[in-house]
């Protein structure tokens, strides 16, 4: 995994001397965001930053609630199994507030892939994800999550500016005790395929594979009982009621099918 070169503070002009990135985004004190939305944004940003560190393009991040969907990360292109495991494990790395939430289905993806294909276990994948995220302090990731939460949906091309803006704001708050500015390389999607990851309530994820503009397959994963497209018997989630036709977990119960999660 290629690491971005770190630019030392002395190489960067002061916060006030240069044009602020994302000038259409208000200062932190004027950004009103829900803590719950910021938490979702922090989770999605973990996935996105790990993906970018591995050269995987990000089409977009969204934290605009839509039906059951709390957050959505869209990856560009076809992602290898080992890389997908590390990206998924990013959801289990502590976010800005010191803990990780909603990563049960992420862990399930990694565990199933490891079971059928070997390679990274959850712990080794999470270790790599944590290493990729460690170039940014939790303070910077918190600030970046607040910007994502404020914007609601951002294209992958803006993530570099978001991280730069977050780092500059943190350095300004420290009154000159600046941290190194870490630039970020934004990969471009050179294929016609996408992988859409929707995070739903109660530790459920929906994975949609799109190739040449057509939806090829979608799968629902329960992070509690490890069911695929339905719950295991006695799963607490199976007792929940939901009228949304988008979430097949709440259709009549079926035994989970076997098979790999990603192709």
C-alpha positions as CSV (number, residue, x, y, z in Angstrom):
1,X,0.0,0.0,0.0
2,X,1.5,3.3,-1.0
3,X,1.7,6.0,1.7
4,X,1.1,9.6,0.8
5,X,4.1,11.9,1.3
6,X,3.8,14.0,4.4
7,X,4.4,17.7,4.0
8,X,5.9,19.3,7.1
9,X,4.2,22.4,8.5
10,X,7.0,24.7,7.4
11,X,6.3,23.8,3.8
12,X,2.7,24.9,4.0
13,X,1.5,28.5,4.0
14,X,-0.5,29.7,7.1
15,X,-4.2,28.9,7.4
16,X,-5.1,32.6,6.9
17,X,-2.7,33.3,4.1
18,X,-4.2,31.0,1.5
19,X,-7.6,30.4,0.1
20,X,-9.5,28.0,2.3
21,X,-10.5,24.8,0.5
22,X,-14.3,24.3,0.1
23,X,-15.0,28.0,0.5
24,X,-18.7,27.3,0.2
25,X,-18.6,25.4,3.5
26,X,-19.1,27.6,6.5
27,X,-16.7,27.8,9.5
28,X,-17.1,25.0,12.1
29,X,-19.0,27.1,14.5
30,X,-21.7,27.7,11.8
31,X,-22.0,24.1,10.8
32,X,-25.1,22.6,12.4
33,X,-25.0,18.9,12.2
34,X,-26.7,16.0,14.1
35,X,-24.3,13.9,16.2
36,X,-25.9,10.8,14.8
37,X,-25.3,12.0,11.2
38,X,-21.7,12.8,12.1
39,X,-21.3,9.3,13.5
40,X,-22.5,7.8,10.3
41,X,-20.2,10.1,8.3
42,X,-17.3,9.1,10.4
43,X,-18.0,5.4,9.7
44,X,-18.3,6.0,6.0
45,X,-15.2,8.1,5.9
46,X,-13.2,5.3,7.5
47,X,-14.2,3.1,4.6
48,X,-13.4,5.7,2.0
49,X,-10.0,6.7,3.4
50,X,-8.9,3.0,3.6
51,X,-10.1,2.5,0.0
52,X,-8.2,5.5,-1.3
53,X,-5.1,4.4,0.5
54,X,-5.3,1.2,-1.5
55,X,-5.8,3.0,-4.8
56,X,-9.6,2.3,-5.0
57,X,-11.6,5.2,-6.4
58,X,-14.5,6.6,-4.4
59,X,-17.5,7.7,-6.5
60,X,-19.4,9.2,-3.6
61,X,-20.2,9.2,0.1
62,X,-23.7,9.9,1.3
63,X,-25.1,10.3,4.8
64,X,-28.6,11.5,3.7
65,X,-31.1,9.1,5.2
66,X,-33.3,7.4,2.6
67,X,-35.8,4.9,3.8
68,X,-33.7,2.4,5.8
69,X,-30.4,3.7,4.4
70,X,-28.3,5.6,7.0
71,X,-25.2,6.0,4.9
72,X,-23.8,4.9,1.5
73,X,-20.3,4.5,0.1
74,X,-19.9,3.8,-3.6
75,X,-16.6,2.3,-4.7
76,X,-15.5,2.5,-8.3
77,X,-14.4,-0.5,-10.3
78,X,-14.0,-4.2,-9.3
79,X,-12.3,-4.6,-5.9
80,X,-10.2,-7.7,-5.1
81,X,-11.3,-9.9,-2.2
82,X,-8.3,-9.1,0.0
83,X,-8.6,-5.3,-0.6
84,X,-12.4,-5.5,0.1
85,X,-11.7,-7.2,3.4
86,X,-9.4,-4.3,4.5
87,X,-11.9,-1.7,3.3
88,X,-14.7,-3.4,5.2
89,X,-12.5,-3.7,8.3
90,X,-12.1,0.1,8.3
91,X,-15.6,0.1,9.8
92,X,-14.2,-1.6,12.9
93,X,-11.5,1.0,13.5
94,X,-12.2,3.5,16.3
95,X,-13.7,6.6,14.9
96,X,-13.1,10.1,16.1
97,X,-15.1,9.6,19.3
98,X,-13.0,6.7,20.5
99,X,-15.1,3.7,19.5
100,X,-16.5,2.0,16.5
101,X,-20.2,1.4,15.9
102,X,-22.3,-0.5,13.3
103,X,-19.5,-2.7,12.1
104,X,-21.1,-6.1,12.7
105,X,-21.9,-6.6,9.1
106,X,-18.4,-5.4,8.1
107,X,-16.9,-8.0,10.4
108,X,-19.2,-10.6,8.9
109,X,-18.1,-9.8,5.4
110,X,-14.5,-10.3,6.4
111,X,-15.1,-13.5,8.4
112,X,-17.0,-15.2,5.5
113,X,-14.4,-14.2,2.9
114,X,-11.7,-15.5,5.2
115,X,-13.6,-18.7,5.8
116,X,-14.0,-19.5,2.1
117,X,-10.9,-17.9,0.6
118,X,-8.3,-17.6,3.4
119,X,-6.1,-14.6,3.4
120,X,-6.8,-11.7,5.8
121,X,-8.6,-12.5,9.0
122,X,-10.7,-9.8,10.7
123,X,-7.8,-8.9,13.0
124,X,-5.2,-8.7,10.2
125,X,-7.5,-6.7,7.9
126,X,-8.4,-4.3,10.7
127,X,-4.7,-3.8,11.5
128,X,-4.1,-2.8,7.9
129,X,-7.1,-0.5,7.9
130,X,-6.0,1.1,11.1
131,X,-2.5,1.7,9.6
132,X,-4.0,3.4,6.6
133,X,-6.1,5.6,8.9
134,X,-3.3,6.4,11.3
135,X,-1.9,9.1,9.0
136,X,-4.8,11.3,10.2
137,X,-5.4,12.2,13.8
138,X,-8.8,11.4,15.3
139,X,-9.3,15.2,15.6
140,X,-8.8,15.6,11.8
141,X,-11.1,12.7,11.1
142,X,-13.8,14.2,13.4
143,X,-13.6,17.5,11.6
144,X,-13.8,15.8,8.2
145,X,-16.8,13.8,9.3
146,X,-18.5,17.0,10.4
147,X,-17.9,18.5,6.9
148,X,-19.3,15.4,5.3
149,X,-22.3,15.4,7.6
150,X,-22.9,19.1,6.8
151,X,-22.8,18.5,3.0
152,X,-24.8,15.3,3.2
153,X,-23.4,13.8,0.0
154,X,-20.0,14.4,-1.5
155,X,-18.3,13.1,-4.6
156,X,-15.0,11.2,-4.3
157,X,-13.1,14.0,-6.0
158,X,-13.9,16.3,-3.0
159,X,-12.4,14.0,-0.3
160,X,-8.9,15.4,-0.7
161,X,-10.2,18.9,-0.2
162,X,-12.3,17.8,2.8
163,X,-9.3,16.3,4.5
164,X,-7.2,19.4,3.8
165,X,-9.8,21.7,5.1
166,X,-10.2,19.5,8.2
167,X,-6.4,19.6,8.8
168,X,-6.2,23.3,8.4
169,X,-9.1,23.9,10.8
170,X,-7.5,21.8,13.4
171,X,-4.2,23.6,13.0
172,X,-5.9,26.9,13.3
173,X,-7.6,25.8,16.5
174,X,-4.2,24.8,17.9
175,X,-2.9,28.4,17.3
176,X,0.2,27.6,15.4
177,X,1.0,24.2,17.0
178,X,0.4,22.7,13.5
179,X,0.5,19.1,12.6
180,X,1.9,17.9,9.3
181,X,-0.4,18.3,6.3
182,X,-1.1,15.0,4.7
183,X,-2.1,15.2,1.0
184,X,-4.4,12.5,-0.4
185,X,-4.2,10.8,-3.8
186,X,-7.6,10.6,-5.4
187,X,-7.9,7.5,-7.7
188,X,-10.2,7.6,-10.7
189,X,-12.6,4.9,-11.7
190,X,-11.3,3.5,-15.0
191,X,-14.0,0.8,-15.3
192,X,-17.7,0.8,-15.7
193,X,-18.4,-1.1,-12.6
194,X,-19.4,0.0,-9.1
195,X,-19.9,-1.5,-5.7
196,X,-22.5,0.3,-3.6
197,X,-22.5,-0.3,0.2
198,X,-25.7,0.8,2.0
199,X,-25.6,0.8,5.8
200,X,-29.0,0.1,7.3
201,X,-30.2,0.3,10.9
202,X,-29.6,-2.6,13.3
203,X,-26.2,-3.7,11.9
204,X,-27.6,-4.6,8.5
205,X,-25.8,-3.8,5.2
206,X,-27.0,-4.0,1.6
207,X,-24.3,-4.6,-1.1
208,X,-25.2,-3.8,-4.7
209,X,-23.0,-4.7,-7.6
210,X,-23.5,-2.6,-10.8
211,X,-21.7,-3.4,-14.1
212,X,-22.2,-1.2,-17.2
213,X,-25.1,0.6,-15.7
214,X,-27.1,-2.6,-14.8
215,X,-27.7,-3.9,-11.3
216,X,-26.3,-7.4,-11.3
217,X,-26.8,-8.6,-7.8
218,X,-27.6,-7.3,-4.3
219,X,-27.2,-9.0,-0.9
220,X,-28.4,-8.1,2.6
221,X,-26.1,-9.0,5.5
222,X,-27.0,-9.2,9.1
223,X,-24.2,-8.3,11.4
224,X,-25.8,-10.0,14.4
225,X,-26.8,-13.5,13.3
226,X,-24.5,-13.5,10.2
227,X,-27.5,-14.3,7.9
228,X,-27.3,-13.5,4.2
229,X,-30.7,-12.3,2.8
230,X,-32.5,-13.6,5.8
231,X,-32.0,-14.1,9.5
232,X,-30.9,-17.1,11.5
233,X,-33.5,-18.6,13.9
234,X,-33.9,-16.5,17.1
235,X,-32.0,-13.5,15.7
236,X,-33.1,-10.4,17.6
237,X,-33.4,-8.6,14.3
238,X,-35.9,-11.1,13.0
239,X,-38.5,-9.7,15.5
240,X,-38.2,-6.2,14.1
241,X,-41.0,-4.9,11.9
242,X,-40.3,-2.8,8.8
243,X,-42.7,-2.1,5.9
244,X,-40.0,-1.0,3.5
245,X,-40.0,-3.1,0.3
246,X,-36.3,-2.3,-0.1
247,X,-35.3,-4.4,2.9
248,X,-35.9,-8.1,2.1
249,X,-34.8,-9.0,5.7
250,X,-38.4,-8.2,6.7
251,X,-40.1,-10.4,4.2
252,X,-41.1,-14.0,5.2
253,X,-38.2,-15.8,6.9
254,X,-36.0,-18.1,4.9
255,X,-32.9,-20.0,5.9
256,X,-29.7,-18.1,5.0
257,X,-28.1,-19.4,1.9
258,X,-24.4,-20.3,1.7
259,X,-21.9,-18.8,-0.6
260,X,-19.4,-16.0,-0.9
261,X,-20.3,-12.4,-0.3
262,X,-18.2,-10.7,-3.0
263,X,-17.2,-11.9,-6.4
